[in-house]
Amino acid sequence: MGKKRFSFFKQKPLNHWSWKLAAFLLKSQLLTVFLLLCGLGVWMGLKSRPAAGALPFDQLFENLSVLSYRESPSDSSAHFVVQLWAAKHVFREYDVDARTFRAPIEGRDYRRAISGTHYPALRVRGHVGRGFWLEMPDSSIRMLLPEQFQELYQTTLDYVKPVSIVTTVLGTLSGYSVGYRLATWSRTLANPRVQEKILESPGIARRIAREAWRRVLIEPVLMGNEGDASRIAALHGTQRLYTNFFRLALDDSDGFIPREVARLDSAGRASEARAMERFAAAVSRVARDSTLSSADFAAIENWASLLDRRGHWAADAIPPAGEERMRYLGTLAWYGLQPTASDERRIWVGPRILVREGDTEGFVADDLPLLPAGCPEAWRPWLDGEITGGAANAWTGQWLGSSREFAPVFQMARGLAGHFAPRK
């Protein structure tokens, strides 16, 4: 009896406050609004969810990350693992060399913590279909002028933040997201059954390896929120060199790369020659849809690291002044591979994909992802204009992209607005 009385007296205050809370919600109509929004979310979710049997490959590829690590500090070769995420958790890992899926490692892995490099998922926030000339300030001024920083970053990165804030508040405080997620749960990647089905689909391992390779490929051309003018100029020059060499490696019809490798070897630049040769070979394997290994991933890291660390690979190996030098520099200029001029006064910032990497916001110029071999599958609708419909609809793109549960509401509202709009 004592235990029952103790339990009763402990529960009575809780029950009392529960009834008071329920009465308040009913009286203030908050519960009614929540249930109505939840019902709207269920209805929208049922209307917009994929057809039965369709698998969410877009969600899989949007959320994968890549990990590079060495088995021991003295190991000369890196090992690559692809991490597949759903609902903010890794549900499976793919070993690139073993070509097998495995459960994620629980706890802390010493090898990865010491020698690991992590490539987080790149979240697309929008697409800007226009470009502009970025004027370089005087050499005595390192930072961009305020109006230039505004043009480069606030108009390309920050203008979608109000939409993110609104959708976050609505999703948190309303029942709409709850209802929408309930209606689409059975066909999203967060469902363990869907995860198993998607990993059992034919050729999925090859597609995951290719998408992971593209993720590593894009990292060197990611421009973060930089404000230093000289740093932006240096990054822009390196990214131009990296992108144009990738384009050449895809179609080197006159054999420039083998000749350049041989020239570097003869000049005693074996490390540069090997990095160039291996990167070109990795690009060729991707273009042929061959099976990839960790060596193909490491080729990107080594080549990009060389360009970032030393600049142009031929900086100290250009032929001496004379006809041969002019011919060589002319050939580099033909391919867009000439060294960057140190006195550039302005830089062309072209159309670009707006991305977020963790807490860092930035953009990736369209030049590389417009090439099919370098374009992540999840980016193709953005580049083709299927989501944003051009730069004028960047806010629309944010809703239709990262805040997908609100896309049906926006589309319905746009349809109603068009229906009731006065006709000319």
DAHUSUL-V416332 format. One line per field, one symbol per residue. ss: DSSP state (a for helix, b for strand, c for the rest). burial: + if it has 9 or more other C-alpha atoms within 8 Angstrom, else -. A space follows every 50 residues. Layout:
ss = ???
burial = ???
This chain:
ss = caaaaaaaaaaaaaaaaaaaaaaaaaaacaaaaaaaaaaaaaaaaaaacc ccccccaaaaaaccbbbbbcccccccccbbbbbbbbccbbbbbbbccccb bbcccccccaaaaaacbbbccbbbbbbbcccbbbbcccccccbccaaaaa aaaacccaaaaaaaaaaaaaaaaccaaaaaaaaaaaaccccaaaaaaaac cccaaaaaaaaaaaaaaaaccbbccccbaaaaaaaaaaaaaaaaaaaaaa cccccaaaaaaaaaaacccaaaaaaaaaaaaaaaaaaccccccaaaaaaa aaaaaaaaaaccccccccccccaaaaaaaaaaaaaccccccccccbbbbc cbbbbbbccbbbbbbaaaaccaaaccaaaaaaacccccccaaaaaaaaaa accaaaaaaaaaaaaaaaaacccc
burial = ------------------------++---++--+++++++++++++--+- ----++---+++++++++++-------+++++++++---+++++++---- ---+------++--++--+++++++++++-+--+-++----+-+---+++ +++++++--+--++--+--++--++++++++++++-+++++--++-++-- ---+++-+++++++++++-++++---+++-+++-++++++++++++++++ -+----+--+++-++---+--+++++++++-++++++----+-+++++++ ++++-++---+++-+--------+++-++--++-++++--------+-++ +++++++---++++++-++++--+++--+++++-+-+++++-++++++++ ++++++++-+--------------
